[in-house]
Amino acid sequence: MDNCIFCKIVRGEIPSDKVYEDDEVLAFRDIRPQAPVHFMLIPKRHIDSLAHAENEAAVLGRMLALSGRLAREQGSPDGFRTIVNTGRIGRQDVMHLHIHVIGGPSPLGPMLPRSGA
């Protein structure tokens, strides 16, 4: 996609702070980190969102399989959170599938506010 910011990062048109790269996947640090460790894993090939990835098991598996090793290498050895925002309701800001990996030395807060259940 010509105007997709993540596709431009993959092509090297926009710089990124790379964490990992292979033929299928790119990982780079988030420009507005929400925790000491915050990077994103993206497929190099444009896929709009998780809702459009039903035939993408291989690259999705690769991305998830890499997340643990990369989180440990980046400073989150005791656990991390993965987040995949999907579509408007899921508050996906960039329409290119991406997995946020968030962690660090301290526990993260709750994912969502809990109701009085």
N, C-alpha and C positions, 0 to 999 in steps of 0.2 A: 504494500500500500504506500503510495507516494507521500501522503501527508501524515502518516502514522508516526508519532514521535518515537515509539519503541523500534519501529522498522528503521528509522533514521539512525538510531543508536546502533542497531545491528550492522547497518551499512557503514558506520564510522563517520557519518555526517554530523552527529552530535556526540561530543565526548561523554564518557561515563567512567566511573570509578569501578572497574571490573573486579569481580571476585573470582569468576570462573568463566571459561568458554570452551566449548567443543563444537563439533559440526552441527549439532542440533539445538543447543541450549546456550544461553548467555545469562550470567548472574552479575548484577551490579548493585552498588549501594544506593539506597533511596536518597534523594536530594533533600528530603525533609524527614529525617529519621524520627521515629516515635519511641525508640529505645536505643540503648548503646549498640546493639546489633540489629540492623534493619537493612536487608537487601531484598532484591527481587530476582526471581528466576523467570525467564521468558523463553518461549520457543523462538528460534530464529525465523522460522516460517510464520507468516501472519495467520493467526487464528483470532477471530474477534473476541470470543469469551468462552468460558467453560460451557455455556449453553450451546456452543457451536463445535464442541470437541468430541462428539460421540464416536468418531472414527480416529481418534488421536491417542489411543491407549498407550502406545509405545513412548511417545514424547512426554505424555503426562506422567507415566511411570518413571521415566528417566529423571524428570524434574523433581518428583517427590523423593526418589531414591537418593538424589544428590543433596537434598535439603539438610539432612542430619550431619553429614560430613562437613558441609560448608558452614553450618551453624557452629559446630564445634571449633572449626578452624578460625572462625571470625570472633570467637570469644563467648560462646554460649554452650559450655560443655554439659550443663545440667538440665537442658531442655530448652524448648523454643515453641513458638506459635507459628502456624502457617495460616494465611488468610487468602482466600480467593474471592474478591468482590466480583459479582456477576450482574451485568445489566444495570439499568437505571435504579431499580428497587434495591439492588445490592450495593449501590453507590460506586460502581465501576467508573473511574475517571478517565482512563485511557482504554479505548476499545481495542486492546491487544491483550490476549490472555496473559496473566502474570500472577505469580504466587509471591506474596509478601512472606518473608521469614523474619520473625521478630524475636529478640531475646536479649540475653546479657547476664551479668552476674547476679542480679536481683530478681525476685519473682515479679511477674507481670500482674497487672490488675485484672479484674474480671473482664471477660469478652463483652458481655452485655449486662445491663442492669438486671438483677433478678427480681421477679415479682414475689409477693408475699406468699409463696406456696409452701 
